[in-house]
Amino acid sequence: MEGGGSFFLTLSKFSFPMRLNLRFIIAIIVAAVSLFGYYFNTSKNEVTGETQHISMSADQEIALGLQAAPEMAAQYGGESPDSRATAAVQQVGQRLISTSIAGKTPYKFQFHLLADDQTINAFALPGGQVFITQGLLKNLTTEGQLAGVLAHEIGHVVGRHSAAQVAKSNLTQGLAGAASIASYDPDSPGSSIAKAAIAAAIAKVIGMRFSRNDELEADKLAVDFTPKAGYDPRAMIQVMKILEQQGGRSSTPEFLSTHPNPGNRIGELEKEIAAEFPQGVPAGLKQ
């Protein structure tokens, strides 16, 4: 019996490092698959000229947006019953599409006015589903301001920002999962939970930083789209000021916000407009 006990004791000494090594091997495989899937799936964006890490096709983006649109609309009270306002949103949106490179992309743009008159928001789903709430629309005072908002959201679509965010999310989740596997301690399960939470927080901050860059790129694209449709790009600066007046300035630090501070966006917009029109914005554009 003593000999048998010694055998099992010896076996247990070997089993722990074997389990440890196996966890590290699995973690390395998971991390490698995540990194490979991200860095070897690249696509050149024909609108921005940027090479992006994206694993979705344009058709998949369109299908995803169409599938998610009803649920997103329901969160804001559904489509607005105001047919006149809805028609105005759709008319301005289609004018922006027909006069810009966005109309030459494979995306199927549809513009929706949402019934929520308390929430100030506008957003776009992948593939071309663009939304603006009644709450934001009622605070806009000119057609040019509406055009600026919609052009910004069109910029998100043609910039393929949602598809890029999905790819980034898959990467960070994969790496966080690999870290959790590697750090798992069967004698202290709580420690792996804490480490996984830290990894998830880091992944969230990384994702938000890219989102801020996406917002600024969408602003830049809007500066290009609006004049081609006959609208003054400076109306977007007016929109930023409206957002500030309506509480657009958040108490949350900008670094942890998916939307840049409106005041900071004004500075970036002014730079983009000056670069686009070094001799000044042409006269006759709608404000």
C-alpha positions as CSV (number, residue, x, y, z in Angstrom):
1,M,0.0,0.0,0.0
2,E,2.9,2.3,0.8
3,G,4.4,1.7,-2.6
4,G,1.1,2.4,-4.3
5,G,0.6,5.6,-2.3
6,S,4.1,6.7,-3.4
7,F,3.3,6.0,-7.0
8,F,0.1,8.1,-7.0
9,L,2.0,10.9,-5.1
10,T,4.7,10.9,-7.8
11,L,2.0,10.9,-10.5
12,S,0.2,13.8,-9.0
13,K,3.5,15.8,-8.9
14,F,3.8,15.3,-12.7
15,S,0.1,15.9,-13.4
16,F,0.1,19.6,-12.2
17,P,2.8,20.8,-14.6
18,M,1.2,18.8,-17.4
19,R,-2.1,20.5,-16.8
20,L,-0.3,23.9,-16.6
21,N,1.5,23.3,-19.8
22,L,-1.7,22.2,-21.5
23,R,-3.5,25.4,-20.5
24,F,-0.7,27.5,-21.9
25,I,-0.7,25.5,-25.1
26,I,-4.5,26.0,-25.5
27,A,-4.1,29.7,-24.6
28,I,-1.4,30.1,-27.3
29,I,-3.6,28.4,-29.9
30,V,-6.6,30.6,-29.0
31,A,-4.5,33.7,-29.2
32,A,-2.8,32.7,-32.4
33,V,-6.2,31.9,-34.1
34,S,-7.5,35.3,-33.0
35,L,-4.5,37.2,-34.2
36,F,-4.4,35.3,-37.5
37,G,-8.1,35.8,-38.1
38,Y,-7.7,39.6,-37.5
39,Y,-4.4,40.4,-39.3
40,F,-4.8,38.2,-42.3
41,N,-8.4,39.4,-43.1
42,T,-7.7,42.8,-44.8
43,S,-9.7,44.8,-47.2
44,K,-9.0,48.1,-48.9
45,N,-11.8,50.6,-48.5
46,E,-12.5,52.2,-51.9
47,V,-13.9,55.3,-50.3
48,T,-11.3,56.2,-47.7
49,G,-8.3,54.3,-49.3
50,E,-7.6,52.8,-45.9
51,T,-6.6,49.1,-45.5
52,Q,-8.9,47.7,-42.8
53,H,-9.0,44.4,-40.9
54,I,-12.5,43.2,-41.8
55,S,-13.8,39.7,-42.2
56,M,-17.4,40.6,-43.4
57,S,-18.4,41.2,-47.0
58,A,-20.6,44.1,-48.0
59,D,-23.5,41.7,-48.5
60,Q,-23.1,40.4,-45.0
61,E,-23.0,44.0,-43.6
62,I,-26.3,44.8,-45.5
63,A,-27.9,41.6,-44.2
64,L,-26.8,42.3,-40.6
65,G,-28.1,45.9,-40.8
66,L,-31.5,44.8,-42.1
67,Q,-31.8,42.2,-39.5
68,A,-31.0,44.5,-36.6
69,A,-33.0,47.5,-37.9
70,P,-36.5,46.6,-36.5
71,E,-35.1,45.9,-33.0
72,M,-33.1,49.1,-33.0
73,A,-36.1,51.1,-34.1
74,A,-38.3,49.5,-31.4
75,Q,-35.9,50.8,-28.7
76,Y,-36.7,54.3,-29.8
77,G,-40.5,53.9,-30.0
78,G,-40.5,52.7,-33.6
79,E,-40.8,54.7,-36.8
80,S,-42.2,58.3,-36.4
81,P,-45.8,58.7,-37.4
82,D,-44.9,62.2,-38.8
83,S,-45.0,61.4,-42.5
84,R,-43.9,64.9,-43.5
85,A,-40.8,65.0,-41.3
86,T,-40.0,61.4,-42.4
87,A,-40.2,62.4,-46.0
88,A,-37.9,65.4,-45.4
89,V,-35.3,63.1,-43.7
90,Q,-35.4,60.6,-46.6
91,Q,-35.2,63.4,-49.2
92,V,-32.1,64.9,-47.7
93,G,-30.5,61.5,-47.2
94,Q,-31.1,60.4,-50.7
95,R,-29.7,63.7,-52.0
96,L,-26.5,63.1,-50.1
97,I,-26.3,59.6,-51.6
98,S,-27.0,60.5,-55.2
99,T,-24.3,63.3,-55.2
100,S,-21.5,61.5,-53.4
101,I,-19.3,58.4,-53.8
102,A,-21.6,56.7,-51.2
103,G,-24.1,56.2,-54.1
104,K,-21.5,54.1,-55.9
105,T,-21.0,51.7,-53.1
106,P,-22.9,48.4,-52.8
107,Y,-24.7,49.6,-49.7
108,K,-28.5,50.0,-49.7
109,F,-29.2,53.2,-47.8
110,Q,-32.5,53.7,-46.1
111,F,-33.2,56.7,-43.8
112,H,-35.5,56.4,-40.7
113,L,-37.0,59.0,-38.4
114,L,-37.7,57.5,-35.0
115,A,-40.6,58.4,-32.8
116,D,-38.6,59.1,-29.6
117,D,-38.8,62.8,-29.1
118,Q,-36.8,62.9,-25.9
119,T,-33.6,61.2,-26.9
120,I,-31.1,63.2,-28.9
121,N,-29.4,60.7,-31.1
122,A,-28.5,59.5,-34.6
123,F,-26.8,56.3,-35.6
124,A,-26.2,54.0,-38.5
125,L,-26.2,50.2,-38.8
126,P,-23.8,48.4,-41.1
127,G,-25.0,48.2,-44.7
128,G,-26.8,51.5,-44.9
129,Q,-29.6,51.7,-42.3
130,V,-29.5,55.3,-41.0
131,F,-31.6,56.6,-38.1
132,I,-32.3,59.9,-36.5
133,T,-34.6,60.5,-33.5
134,Q,-37.4,63.0,-33.4
135,G,-35.6,64.4,-30.3
136,L,-32.6,65.4,-32.3
137,L,-34.5,66.5,-35.4
138,K,-36.7,69.0,-33.4
139,N,-33.5,70.7,-32.1
140,L,-32.1,71.3,-35.6
141,T,-33.0,74.6,-37.2
142,T,-31.9,74.2,-40.8
143,E,-31.9,71.7,-43.6
144,G,-28.1,72.0,-43.8
145,Q,-27.8,70.8,-40.1
146,L,-29.9,67.8,-40.9
147,A,-27.7,67.1,-43.9
148,G,-24.6,67.3,-41.7
149,V,-26.0,64.7,-39.3
150,L,-27.1,62.3,-42.0
151,A,-23.8,62.7,-43.9
152,H,-21.9,61.9,-40.7
153,E,-23.9,58.6,-40.4
154,I,-23.4,57.8,-44.1
155,G,-19.7,58.3,-43.3
156,H,-19.8,55.5,-40.7
157,V,-21.4,53.2,-43.3
158,V,-19.0,53.7,-46.1
159,G,-16.1,53.9,-43.7
160,R,-17.2,50.3,-42.7
161,H,-16.7,51.3,-39.1
162,S,-19.2,48.7,-37.7
163,A,-17.5,45.9,-39.6
164,A,-14.1,47.0,-38.4
165,Q,-15.4,47.2,-34.8
166,V,-16.7,43.6,-35.1
167,A,-13.3,42.4,-36.2
168,K,-11.6,44.3,-33.3
169,S,-14.1,43.0,-30.8
170,N,-13.5,39.4,-32.0
171,L,-9.8,39.9,-31.6
172,T,-9.9,41.4,-28.1
173,Q,-12.4,38.8,-26.9
174,G,-10.2,36.1,-28.3
175,L,-7.1,37.5,-26.6
176,A,-9.0,38.0,-23.3
177,G,-10.2,34.4,-23.5
178,A,-6.6,33.2,-24.1
179,A,-5.5,35.2,-21.0
180,S,-8.3,33.7,-18.9
181,I,-7.2,30.2,-19.9
182,A,-3.6,30.8,-19.3
183,S,-4.2,32.4,-15.9
184,Y,-6.7,29.9,-14.6
185,D,-5.8,28.6,-11.2
186,P,-7.8,25.6,-10.0
187,D,-6.8,26.2,-6.4
188,S,-8.0,29.9,-6.7
189,P,-10.8,30.2,-9.2
190,G,-11.6,33.8,-8.1
191,S,-8.2,35.0,-9.3
192,S,-9.0,34.1,-12.9
193,I,-12.3,35.9,-12.7
194,A,-10.6,39.1,-11.6
195,K,-8.0,38.8,-14.3
196,A,-10.6,38.2,-16.9
197,A,-12.5,41.3,-15.7
198,I,-9.4,43.4,-16.1
199,A,-8.8,42.0,-19.6
200,A,-12.3,42.8,-20.6
201,A,-12.0,46.3,-19.2
202,I,-8.8,46.8,-21.2
203,A,-10.5,45.5,-24.4
204,K,-13.4,47.9,-23.8
205,V,-11.1,50.9,-23.5
206,I,-9.3,49.8,-26.7
207,G,-12.6,49.5,-28.5
208,M,-13.8,52.9,-27.4
209,R,-10.6,54.6,-28.5
210,F,-11.1,53.3,-32.0
211,S,-14.7,54.4,-31.9
212,R,-13.6,58.0,-31.2
213,N,-11.4,57.8,-34.3
214,D,-14.3,56.5,-36.3
215,E,-16.4,59.5,-35.2
216,L,-13.7,61.9,-36.4
217,E,-13.4,60.1,-39.7
218,A,-17.1,60.2,-40.2
219,D,-17.0,64.0,-39.6
220,K,-14.3,64.3,-42.2
221,L,-16.3,62.3,-44.8
222,A,-19.3,64.5,-44.0
223,V,-17.3,67.6,-44.9
224,D,-16.8,66.0,-48.3
225,F,-20.4,64.8,-48.8
226,T,-22.4,67.9,-47.8
227,P,-21.0,70.5,-50.3
228,K,-21.5,68.1,-53.2
229,A,-25.2,67.9,-52.2
230,G,-25.4,71.7,-52.0
231,Y,-25.1,72.1,-48.2
232,D,-22.7,74.2,-46.3
233,P,-20.4,72.0,-44.2
234,R,-20.2,74.7,-41.5
235,A,-23.8,73.7,-40.6
236,M,-22.1,70.7,-38.8
237,I,-20.4,73.1,-36.5
238,Q,-23.8,74.5,-35.6
239,V,-25.0,70.9,-34.8
240,M,-22.0,70.5,-32.4
241,K,-23.0,73.7,-30.6
242,I,-26.6,72.5,-30.4
243,L,-25.3,69.3,-28.8
244,E,-23.3,71.3,-26.3
245,Q,-26.4,73.3,-25.4
246,Q,-28.5,70.2,-25.0
247,G,-26.0,68.5,-22.6
248,G,-23.7,67.1,-25.3
249,R,-20.8,67.8,-23.0
250,S,-20.6,64.7,-20.8
251,S,-19.1,64.5,-17.3
252,T,-17.3,61.3,-18.4
253,P,-13.7,61.9,-19.5
254,E,-13.3,62.0,-23.3
255,F,-10.9,59.1,-23.2
256,L,-13.7,56.9,-21.9
257,S,-16.3,58.2,-24.3
258,T,-17.3,56.7,-27.7
259,H,-18.2,60.2,-28.9
260,P,-15.6,63.0,-28.8
261,N,-16.5,66.1,-26.9
262,P,-18.6,68.4,-29.2
263,G,-16.2,71.3,-28.5
264,N,-13.2,69.2,-29.6
265,R,-15.0,68.1,-32.7
266,I,-15.7,71.7,-33.6
267,G,-11.9,72.3,-33.8
268,E,-11.4,69.2,-36.0
269,L,-14.3,70.2,-38.3
270,E,-12.8,73.7,-38.7
271,K,-9.5,72.2,-39.7
272,E,-11.2,69.8,-42.2
273,I,-13.3,72.6,-43.8
274,A,-10.2,74.9,-44.1
275,A,-8.3,72.1,-45.8
276,E,-11.1,71.3,-48.1
277,F,-11.8,75.0,-49.0
278,P,-8.5,76.9,-48.6
279,Q,-10.0,79.8,-50.5
280,G,-13.1,79.8,-48.3
281,V,-16.5,77.9,-48.5
282,P,-18.3,78.7,-51.8
283,A,-21.2,81.0,-51.6
284,G,-24.7,79.7,-52.2
285,L,-24.6,76.5,-50.2
286,K,-27.5,75.8,-47.9
287,Q,-26.9,76.3,-44.2
